[in-house]
């Protein structure tokens, strides 16, 4: 494996583990625990978490997108040229990743247009966790 291929793999796996693991943790442990708090305290804690987490989300999304596309174009597409099943599965994985990227950004973001998603975050984190798995 070339040094570039190794670097791209590391730049893909590390943010996938961080973001994917955090998504599953939030779905199984964090969001249910927050529900036990009074609403004012829950909102304060969630806001503090989101302020820190949105930076991590954007870094992970950027690294996953760039390293994934580079790895596909440089290494995977040439090896799997003409293999329609591989490309179909890659397409499904890519679309699932884009949905997870959107959900992670929406749930940690500040957009007023997506406030209803954040209000129903347990559902949307569950969707993201299912797609991650």
Secondary structure, DSSP 8 states (H G I E B T S, - for coil): --HHHHHHHHHHHHHHHHHHHHHHHIIIIIHHHHTTS-HHHHHHHHHHHHHHHHHHHHHHHHHHHHHHHHHIIIIIHHHTTT-HHHHHHHHHHHHHHHHHHHHHHHHHS--GGGHHHHHTHHHHHHHHHHHH-
